[in-house]
Amino acid sequence: MMSSNQVQMGLFMPIKWRLAVLMADREIDYKELAQLTGFHEKTVSKHKNMRVMPSRLEDTTLYKYCQALKCQPGDLLVFIPDPEENVEPQS
């Protein structure tokens, strides 16, 4: 079972980053996305290649990606629960 301390330490990241998926769906490359967001091409390329949420994702970054890709934050971020963690329902 993964503890909250392990999540905080970055040993398990239950939030999947889907920037590459949205870029592919919209047929947009990192250079065009960089122009639309005002980010440097290297920054967009780095973010595109991440599979988990960037550890220092700022709200302005998320806003610019959502605006450029015409999407919602939930389209970029998906929570993946740990299958080994059994959470009992509260009564």
Backbone atoms as SQL, in Angstrom:
CREATE TABLE atoms (id INTEGER PRIMARY KEY, chain TEXT, resi INTEGER, resn TEXT, atom TEXT, x REAL, y REAL, z REAL);
INSERT INTO atoms VALUES
  (1, 'A', 1, 'MET', 'N', 0.842, -1.174, 0.000),
  (2, 'A', 1, 'MET', 'CA', 0.000, 0.000, 0.000),
  (3, 'A', 1, 'MET', 'C', 0.891, 1.241, 0.000),
  (4, 'A', 2, 'MET', 'N', 0.532, 2.218, -0.812),
  (5, 'A', 2, 'MET', 'CA', 1.302, 3.449, -0.941),
  (6, 'A', 2, 'MET', 'C', 0.803, 4.449, 0.090),
  (7, 'A', 3, 'SER', 'N', 1.703, 4.956, 0.903),
  (8, 'A', 3, 'SER', 'CA', 1.305, 5.924, 1.926),
  (9, 'A', 3, 'SER', 'C', 1.278, 7.329, 1.334),
  (10, 'A', 4, 'SER', 'N', 0.610, 8.238, 2.030),
  (11, 'A', 4, 'SER', 'CA', 0.559, 9.626, 1.555),
  (12, 'A', 4, 'SER', 'C', 1.948, 10.250, 1.573),
  (13, 'A', 5, 'ASN', 'N', 2.829, 9.805, 2.482),
  (14, 'A', 5, 'ASN', 'CA', 4.203, 10.301, 2.501),
  (15, 'A', 5, 'ASN', 'C', 4.942, 9.908, 1.228),
  (16, 'A', 6, 'GLN', 'N', 4.709, 8.684, 0.747),
  (17, 'A', 6, 'GLN', 'CA', 5.361, 8.247, -0.478),
  (18, 'A', 6, 'GLN', 'C', 4.865, 9.052, -1.670),
  (19, 'A', 7, 'VAL', 'N', 3.593, 9.391, -1.690),
  (20, 'A', 7, 'VAL', 'CA', 3.050, 10.226, -2.766),
  (21, 'A', 7, 'VAL', 'C', 3.696, 11.599, -2.703),
  (22, 'A', 8, 'GLN', 'N', 3.772, 12.182, -1.504),
  (23, 'A', 8, 'GLN', 'CA', 4.372, 13.499, -1.339),
  (24, 'A', 8, 'GLN', 'C', 5.847, 13.495, -1.715),
  (25, 'A', 9, 'MET', 'N', 6.537, 12.388, -1.495),
  (26, 'A', 9, 'MET', 'CA', 7.954, 12.292, -1.828),
  (27, 'A', 9, 'MET', 'C', 8.164, 12.018, -3.310),
  (28, 'A', 10, 'GLY', 'N', 7.086, 11.827, -4.062),
  (29, 'A', 10, 'GLY', 'CA', 7.207, 11.616, -5.492),
  (30, 'A', 10, 'GLY', 'C', 7.463, 10.178, -5.892),
  (31, 'A', 11, 'LEU', 'N', 7.292, 9.227, -4.969),
  (32, 'A', 11, 'LEU', 'CA', 7.539, 7.830, -5.298),
  (33, 'A', 11, 'LEU', 'C', 6.385, 7.238, -6.111),
  (34, 'A', 12, 'PHE', 'N', 5.242, 7.827, -6.015),
  (35, 'A', 12, 'PHE', 'CA', 4.079, 7.391, -6.781),
  (36, 'A', 12, 'PHE', 'C', 3.270, 8.627, -7.133),
  (37, 'A', 13, 'MET', 'N', 2.985, 8.797, -8.395),
  (38, 'A', 13, 'MET', 'CA', 2.199, 9.954, -8.804),
  (39, 'A', 13, 'MET', 'C', 0.909, 9.463, -9.425),
  (40, 'A', 14, 'PRO', 'N', -0.195, 9.578, -8.710),
  (41, 'A', 14, 'PRO', 'CA', -1.460, 9.050, -9.207),
  (42, 'A', 14, 'PRO', 'C', -2.165, 9.958, -10.212),
  (43, 'A', 15, 'ILE', 'N', -1.500, 10.994, -10.679),
  (44, 'A', 15, 'ILE', 'CA', -2.132, 11.895, -11.634),
  (45, 'A', 15, 'ILE', 'C', -1.377, 11.824, -12.958),
  (46, 'A', 16, 'LYS', 'N', -2.064, 11.339, -13.975),
  (47, 'A', 16, 'LYS', 'CA', -1.477, 11.180, -15.298),
  (48, 'A', 16, 'LYS', 'C', -1.597, 12.493, -16.070),
  (49, 'A', 17, 'TRP', 'N', -0.547, 12.871, -16.756),
  (50, 'A', 17, 'TRP', 'CA', -0.458, 14.098, -17.550),
  (51, 'A', 17, 'TRP', 'C', -0.700, 13.728, -19.006),
  (52, 'A', 18, 'ARG', 'N', -1.715, 14.299, -19.638),
  (53, 'A', 18, 'ARG', 'CA', -2.150, 13.880, -20.966),
  (54, 'A', 18, 'ARG', 'C', -1.920, 14.933, -22.051),
  (55, 'A', 19, 'LEU', 'N', -0.921, 15.790, -21.887),
  (56, 'A', 19, 'LEU', 'CA', -0.665, 16.832, -22.874),
  (57, 'A', 19, 'LEU', 'C', -0.372, 16.231, -24.250),
  (58, 'A', 20, 'ALA', 'N', 0.460, 15.203, -24.304),
  (59, 'A', 20, 'ALA', 'CA', 0.812, 14.592, -25.596),
  (60, 'A', 20, 'ALA', 'C', -0.426, 14.030, -26.293),
  (61, 'A', 21, 'VAL', 'N', -1.351, 13.462, -25.526),
  (62, 'A', 21, 'VAL', 'CA', -2.576, 12.890, -26.092),
  (63, 'A', 21, 'VAL', 'C', -3.432, 13.991, -26.714),
  (64, 'A', 22, 'LEU', 'N', -3.605, 15.092, -25.988),
  (65, 'A', 22, 'LEU', 'CA', -4.418, 16.186, -26.511),
  (66, 'A', 22, 'LEU', 'C', -3.766, 16.830, -27.735),
  (67, 'A', 23, 'MET', 'N', -2.459, 16.963, -27.704),
  (68, 'A', 23, 'MET', 'CA', -1.762, 17.519, -28.861),
  (69, 'A', 23, 'MET', 'C', -1.964, 16.625, -30.083),
  (70, 'A', 24, 'ALA', 'N', -1.871, 15.327, -29.907),
  (71, 'A', 24, 'ALA', 'CA', -2.067, 14.392, -31.017),
  (72, 'A', 24, 'ALA', 'C', -3.503, 14.454, -31.521),
  (73, 'A', 25, 'ASP', 'N', -4.474, 14.500, -30.610),
  (74, 'A', 25, 'ASP', 'CA', -5.879, 14.582, -30.992),
  (75, 'A', 25, 'ASP', 'C', -6.173, 15.831, -31.819),
  (76, 'A', 26, 'ARG', 'N', -5.494, 16.917, -31.495),
  (77, 'A', 26, 'ARG', 'CA', -5.745, 18.181, -32.167),
  (78, 'A', 26, 'ARG', 'C', -4.760, 18.443, -33.314),
  (79, 'A', 27, 'GLU', 'N', -3.885, 17.471, -33.536),
  (80, 'A', 27, 'GLU', 'CA', -2.879, 17.555, -34.605),
  (81, 'A', 27, 'GLU', 'C', -2.084, 18.860, -34.532),
  (82, 'A', 28, 'ILE', 'N', -1.554, 19.108, -33.345),
  (83, 'A', 28, 'ILE', 'CA', -0.762, 20.303, -33.103),
  (84, 'A', 28, 'ILE', 'C', 0.612, 19.870, -32.596),
  (85, 'A', 29, 'ASP', 'N', 1.671, 20.488, -33.122),
  (86, 'A', 29, 'ASP', 'CA', 3.010, 20.121, -32.667),
  (87, 'A', 29, 'ASP', 'C', 3.487, 21.103, -31.593),
  (88, 'A', 30, 'TYR', 'N', 4.628, 20.789, -31.006),
  (89, 'A', 30, 'TYR', 'CA', 5.110, 21.591, -29.881),
  (90, 'A', 30, 'TYR', 'C', 5.459, 23.016, -30.295),
  (91, 'A', 31, 'LYS', 'N', 5.887, 23.213, -31.539),
  (92, 'A', 31, 'LYS', 'CA', 6.219, 24.567, -31.990),
  (93, 'A', 31, 'LYS', 'C', 4.971, 25.443, -32.080),
  (94, 'A', 32, 'GLU', 'N', 3.903, 24.881, -32.627),
  (95, 'A', 32, 'GLU', 'CA', 2.654, 25.634, -32.733),
  (96, 'A', 32, 'GLU', 'C', 2.068, 25.904, -31.349),
  (97, 'A', 33, 'LEU', 'N', 2.125, 24.905, -30.463),
  (98, 'A', 33, 'LEU', 'CA', 1.615, 25.097, -29.112),
  (99, 'A', 33, 'LEU', 'C', 2.434, 26.146, -28.362),
  (100, 'A', 34, 'ALA', 'N', 3.719, 26.181, -28.613),
  (101, 'A', 34, 'ALA', 'CA', 4.572, 27.199, -27.993),
  (102, 'A', 34, 'ALA', 'C', 4.142, 28.594, -28.447),
  (103, 'A', 35, 'GLN', 'N', 3.825, 28.749, -29.714),
  (104, 'A', 35, 'GLN', 'CA', 3.367, 30.043, -30.219),
  (105, 'A', 35, 'GLN', 'C', 2.031, 30.443, -29.586),
  (106, 'A', 36, 'LEU', 'N', 1.127, 29.473, -29.455),
  (107, 'A', 36, 'LEU', 'CA', -0.201, 29.757, -28.897),
  (108, 'A', 36, 'LEU', 'C', -0.157, 30.099, -27.410),
  (109, 'A', 37, 'THR', 'N', 0.773, 29.493, -26.687),
  (110, 'A', 37, 'THR', 'CA', 0.839, 29.695, -25.235),
  (111, 'A', 37, 'THR', 'C', 1.824, 30.774, -24.818),
  (112, 'A', 38, 'GLY', 'N', 2.800, 31.045, -25.655),
  (113, 'A', 38, 'GLY', 'CA', 3.853, 31.986, -25.273),
  (114, 'A', 38, 'GLY', 'C', 4.988, 31.320, -24.522),
  (115, 'A', 39, 'PHE', 'N', 4.930, 29.992, -24.379),
  (116, 'A', 39, 'PHE', 'CA', 6.004, 29.250, -23.737),
  (117, 'A', 39, 'PHE', 'C', 7.140, 29.020, -24.719),
  (118, 'A', 40, 'HIS', 'N', 8.315, 28.776, -24.194),
  (119, 'A', 40, 'HIS', 'CA', 9.457, 28.420, -25.023),
  (120, 'A', 40, 'HIS', 'C', 9.221, 27.025, -25.600),
  (121, 'A', 41, 'GLU', 'N', 9.695, 26.794, -26.812),
  (122, 'A', 41, 'GLU', 'CA', 9.518, 25.488, -27.461),
  (123, 'A', 41, 'GLU', 'C', 10.075, 24.346, -26.623),
  (124, 'A', 42, 'LYS', 'N', 11.210, 24.564, -25.956),
  (125, 'A', 42, 'LYS', 'CA', 11.800, 23.517, -25.119),
  (126, 'A', 42, 'LYS', 'C', 10.902, 23.187, -23.925),
  (127, 'A', 43, 'THR', 'N', 10.235, 24.187, -23.382),
  (128, 'A', 43, 'THR', 'CA', 9.330, 23.959, -22.258),
  (129, 'A', 43, 'THR', 'C', 8.155, 23.095, -22.690),
  (130, 'A', 44, 'VAL', 'N', 7.559, 23.437, -23.829),
  (131, 'A', 44, 'VAL', 'CA', 6.426, 22.662, -24.331),
  (132, 'A', 44, 'VAL', 'C', 6.858, 21.239, -24.662),
  (133, 'A', 45, 'SER', 'N', 8.017, 21.097, -25.285),
  (134, 'A', 45, 'SER', 'CA', 8.527, 19.770, -25.620),
  (135, 'A', 45, 'SER', 'C', 8.747, 18.940, -24.360),
  (136, 'A', 46, 'LYS', 'N', 9.299, 19.559, -23.341),
  (137, 'A', 46, 'LYS', 'CA', 9.534, 18.864, -22.066),
  (138, 'A', 46, 'LYS', 'C', 8.206, 18.437, -21.444),
  (139, 'A', 47, 'HIS', 'N', 7.242, 19.343, -21.404),
  (140, 'A', 47, 'HIS', 'CA', 5.927, 19.017, -20.849),
  (141, 'A', 47, 'HIS', 'C', 5.233, 17.933, -21.662),
  (142, 'A', 48, 'LYS', 'N', 5.391, 17.981, -22.971),
  (143, 'A', 48, 'LYS', 'CA', 4.752, 16.989, -23.844),
  (144, 'A', 48, 'LYS', 'C', 5.256, 15.581, -23.535),
  (145, 'A', 49, 'ASN', 'N', 6.511, 15.445, -23.233),
  (146, 'A', 49, 'ASN', 'CA', 7.119, 14.139, -23.019),
  (147, 'A', 49, 'ASN', 'C', 6.932, 13.590, -21.610),
  (148, 'A', 50, 'MET', 'N', 6.315, 14.350, -20.735),
  (149, 'A', 50, 'MET', 'CA', 6.044, 13.869, -19.374),
  (150, 'A', 50, 'MET', 'C', 4.818, 12.970, -19.384),
  (151, 'A', 51, 'ARG', 'N', 4.846, 11.936, -18.572),
  (152, 'A', 51, 'ARG', 'CA', 3.703, 11.018, -18.469),
  (153, 'A', 51, 'ARG', 'C', 2.925, 11.214, -17.169),
  (154, 'A', 52, 'VAL', 'N', 3.566, 11.884, -16.207),
  (155, 'A', 52, 'VAL', 'CA', 2.887, 12.217, -14.963),
  (156, 'A', 52, 'VAL', 'C', 2.841, 13.736, -14.844),
  (157, 'A', 53, 'MET', 'N', 1.949, 14.208, -14.015),
  (158, 'A', 53, 'MET', 'CA', 1.773, 15.645, -13.839),
  (159, 'A', 53, 'MET', 'C', 3.094, 16.305, -13.436),
  (160, 'A', 54, 'PRO', 'N', 3.451, 17.417, -14.082),
  (161, 'A', 54, 'PRO', 'CA', 4.668, 18.124, -13.663),
  (162, 'A', 54, 'PRO', 'C', 4.591, 18.477, -12.178),
  (163, 'A', 55, 'SER', 'N', 5.680, 18.304, -11.481),
  (164, 'A', 55, 'SER', 'CA', 5.676, 18.511, -10.026),
  (165, 'A', 55, 'SER', 'C', 5.430, 19.964, -9.643),
  (166, 'A', 56, 'ARG', 'N', 5.746, 20.877, -10.531),
  (167, 'A', 56, 'ARG', 'CA', 5.549, 22.294, -10.225),
  (168, 'A', 56, 'ARG', 'C', 4.630, 22.931, -11.270),
  (169, 'A', 57, 'LEU', 'N', 3.473, 22.380, -11.428),
  (170, 'A', 57, 'LEU', 'CA', 2.508, 22.873, -12.404),
  (171, 'A', 57, 'LEU', 'C', 1.771, 24.079, -11.826),
  (172, 'A', 58, 'GLU', 'N', 1.965, 25.230, -12.442),
  (173, 'A', 58, 'GLU', 'CA', 1.325, 26.453, -11.970),
  (174, 'A', 58, 'GLU', 'C', -0.031, 26.620, -12.634),
  (175, 'A', 59, 'ASP', 'N', -0.915, 27.328, -11.962),
  (176, 'A', 59, 'ASP', 'CA', -2.252, 27.542, -12.524),
  (177, 'A', 59, 'ASP', 'C', -2.205, 28.308, -13.833),
  (178, 'A', 60, 'THR', 'N', -1.254, 29.223, -13.988),
  (179, 'A', 60, 'THR', 'CA', -1.159, 29.969, -15.246),
  (180, 'A', 60, 'THR', 'C', -0.730, 29.062, -16.402),
  (181, 'A', 61, 'THR', 'N', 0.110, 28.085, -16.113),
  (182, 'A', 61, 'THR', 'CA', 0.534, 27.126, -17.134),
  (183, 'A', 61, 'THR', 'C', -0.654, 26.288, -17.577),
  (184, 'A', 62, 'LEU', 'N', -1.390, 25.772, -16.624),
  (185, 'A', 62, 'LEU', 'CA', -2.570, 24.978, -16.929),
  (186, 'A', 62, 'LEU', 'C', -3.589, 25.807, -17.710),
  (187, 'A', 63, 'TYR', 'N', -3.781, 27.048, -17.310),
  (188, 'A', 63, 'TYR', 'CA', -4.710, 27.955, -17.996),
  (189, 'A', 63, 'TYR', 'C', -4.314, 28.146, -19.460),
  (190, 'A', 64, 'LYS', 'N', -3.037, 28.408, -19.697),
  (191, 'A', 64, 'LYS', 'CA', -2.578, 28.647, -21.077),
  (192, 'A', 64, 'LYS', 'C', -2.735, 27.408, -21.951),
  (193, 'A', 65, 'TYR', 'N', -2.439, 26.233, -21.402),
  (194, 'A', 65, 'TYR', 'CA', -2.626, 25.005, -22.176),
  (195, 'A', 65, 'TYR', 'C', -4.105, 24.776, -22.472),
  (196, 'A', 66, 'CYS', 'N', -4.956, 24.986, -21.484),
  (197, 'A', 66, 'CYS', 'CA', -6.389, 24.792, -21.692),
  (198, 'A', 66, 'CYS', 'C', -6.936, 25.777, -22.728),
  (199, 'A', 67, 'GLN', 'N', -6.489, 27.002, -22.659),
  (200, 'A', 67, 'GLN', 'CA', -6.935, 28.014, -23.604),
  (201, 'A', 67, 'GLN', 'C', -6.481, 27.669, -25.028),
  (202, 'A', 68, 'ALA', 'N', -5.231, 27.295, -25.182),
  (203, 'A', 68, 'ALA', 'CA', -4.677, 26.990, -26.506),
  (204, 'A', 68, 'ALA', 'C', -5.278, 25.721, -27.105),
  (205, 'A', 69, 'LEU', 'N', -5.521, 24.716, -26.255),
  (206, 'A', 69, 'LEU', 'CA', -6.026, 23.438, -26.740),
  (207, 'A', 69, 'LEU', 'C', -7.554, 23.340, -26.672),
  (208, 'A', 70, 'LYS', 'N', -8.188, 24.411, -26.172),
  (209, 'A', 70, 'LYS', 'CA', -9.652, 24.443, -26.029),
  (210, 'A', 70, 'LYS', 'C', -10.148, 23.204, -25.281),
  (211, 'A', 71, 'CYS', 'N', -9.628, 23.065, -24.068),
  (212, 'A', 71, 'CYS', 'CA', -9.966, 21.902, -23.256),
  (213, 'A', 71, 'CYS', 'C', -10.185, 22.316, -21.813),
  (214, 'A', 72, 'GLN', 'N', -10.554, 21.367, -20.997),
  (215, 'A', 72, 'GLN', 'CA', -10.741, 21.561, -19.558),
  (216, 'A', 72, 'GLN', 'C', -9.530, 20.972, -18.828),
  (217, 'A', 73, 'PRO', 'N', -9.222, 21.453, -17.608),
  (218, 'A', 73, 'PRO', 'CA', -8.099, 20.885, -16.846),
  (219, 'A', 73, 'PRO', 'C', -8.201, 19.366, -16.698),
  (220, 'A', 74, 'GLY', 'N', -9.409, 18.857, -16.557),
  (221, 'A', 74, 'GLY', 'CA', -9.612, 17.416, -16.428),
  (222, 'A', 74, 'GLY', 'C', -9.260, 16.644, -17.678),
  (223, 'A', 75, 'ASP', 'N', -9.151, 17.328, -18.807),
  (224, 'A', 75, 'ASP', 'CA', -8.705, 16.667, -20.035),
  (225, 'A', 75, 'ASP', 'C', -7.190, 16.439, -19.998),
  (226, 'A', 76, 'LEU', 'N', -6.481, 17.317, -19.292),
  (227, 'A', 76, 'LEU', 'CA', -5.024, 17.221, -19.192),
  (228, 'A', 76, 'LEU', 'C', -4.558, 16.381, -18.009),
  (229, 'A', 77, 'LEU', 'N', -5.361, 16.367, -16.948),
  (230, 'A', 77, 'LEU', 'CA', -4.991, 15.675, -15.714),
  (231, 'A', 77, 'LEU', 'C', -6.007, 14.587, -15.407),
  (232, 'A', 78, 'VAL', 'N', -5.533, 13.373, -15.222),
  (233, 'A', 78, 'VAL', 'CA', -6.422, 12.257, -14.904),
  (234, 'A', 78, 'VAL', 'C', -5.896, 11.548, -13.666),
  (235, 'A', 79, 'PHE', 'N', -6.763, 11.398, -12.657),
  (236, 'A', 79, 'PHE', 'CA', -6.395, 10.712, -11.424),
  (237, 'A', 79, 'PHE', 'C', -6.432, 9.208, -11.653),
  (238, 'A', 80, 'ILE', 'N', -5.340, 8.535, -11.329),
  (239, 'A', 80, 'ILE', 'CA', -5.232, 7.078, -11.443),
  (240, 'A', 80, 'ILE', 'C', -5.053, 6.526, -10.035),
  (241, 'A', 81, 'PRO', 'N', -6.112, 5.953, -9.447),
  (242, 'A', 81, 'PRO', 'CA', -5.969, 5.427, -8.084),
  (243, 'A', 81, 'PRO', 'C', -5.040, 4.218, -8.045),
  (244, 'A', 82, 'ASP', 'N', -4.373, 4.055, -6.922),
  (245, 'A', 82, 'ASP', 'CA', -3.489, 2.915, -6.714),
  (246, 'A', 82, 'ASP', 'C', -4.356, 1.672, -6.524),
  (247, 'A', 83, 'PRO', 'N', -4.233, 0.666, -7.398),
  (248, 'A', 83, 'PRO', 'CA', -5.087, -0.522, -7.289),
  (249, 'A', 83, 'PRO', 'C', -4.826, -1.333, -6.025),
  (250, 'A', 84, 'GLU', 'N', -3.655, -1.168, -5.421),
  (251, 'A', 84, 'GLU', 'CA', -3.333, -1.901, -4.202),
  (252, 'A', 84, 'GLU', 'C', -3.885, -1.231, -2.950),
  (253, 'A', 85, 'GLU', 'N', -4.290, 0.001, -3.091),
  (254, 'A', 85, 'GLU', 'CA', -4.793, 0.745, -1.936),
  (255, 'A', 85, 'GLU', 'C', -6.291, 0.488, -1.803),
  (256, 'A', 86, 'ASN', 'N', -6.678, -0.094, -0.714),
  (257, 'A', 86, 'ASN', 'CA', -8.079, -0.362, -0.441),
  (258, 'A', 86, 'ASN', 'C', -8.649, 0.726, 0.432),
  (259, 'A', 87, 'VAL', 'N', -9.520, 1.505, -0.145),
  (260, 'A', 87, 'VAL', 'CA', -10.150, 2.572, 0.613),
  (261, 'A', 87, 'VAL', 'C', -11.553, 2.102, 0.976),
  (262, 'A', 88, 'GLU', 'N', -11.800, 2.027, 2.276),
  (263, 'A', 88, 'GLU', 'CA', -13.112, 1.585, 2.741),
  (264, 'A', 88, 'GLU', 'C', -14.071, 2.756, 2.725),
  (265, 'A', 89, 'PRO', 'N', -15.284, 2.542, 2.248),
  (266, 'A', 89, 'PRO', 'CA', -16.266, 3.626, 2.226),
  (267, 'A', 89, 'PRO', 'C', -16.608, 4.083, 3.635),
  (268, 'A', 90, 'GLN', 'N', -16.823, 5.375, 3.758),
  (269, 'A', 90, 'GLN', 'CA', -17.206, 5.927, 5.054),
  (270, 'A', 90, 'GLN', 'C', -18.698, 5.761, 5.225),
  (271, 'A', 91, 'SER', 'N', -19.117, 5.509, 6.448),
  (272, 'A', 91, 'SER', 'CA', -20.553, 5.346, 6.691),
  (273, 'A', 91, 'SER', 'C', -21.140, 6.558, 7.369);
